[in-house]
């Protein structure tokens, strides 16, 4: 390997580290490698959404409070329903696995030669 090849390899590695640092610096959320810039913008907007709304006065505070008071109970109900559905799903999985074990035992009994 000549000194020129070594220099090119070092330069390419340096550029790769710079690009990785540039895309991931200050990132605290999930950055997608397929679309790093868009996911960084999405992350920024997610973190600063409320302050952006307040800064540019996009929604008046009373209207926002009314929206929150109206929708937070609905969201709480939906979350409770989701938890109930997850519990029911776990119970159904347990029942299905038990039925599968019973079926295997019956098939084993039927397979025994007489």
Secondary structure, 3 states (H helix, E strand, C coil): CCHHHHHHHHHHHHHHHHHHHHHHCCCCCCCCCCCHHHHHHHHHHHHHHHHHHHHCCCCCHHHHHHHHHHHHHHHHHHHHHHHHHHHHHHHHHHHHHHHHHHHHHHHHHHHCCC
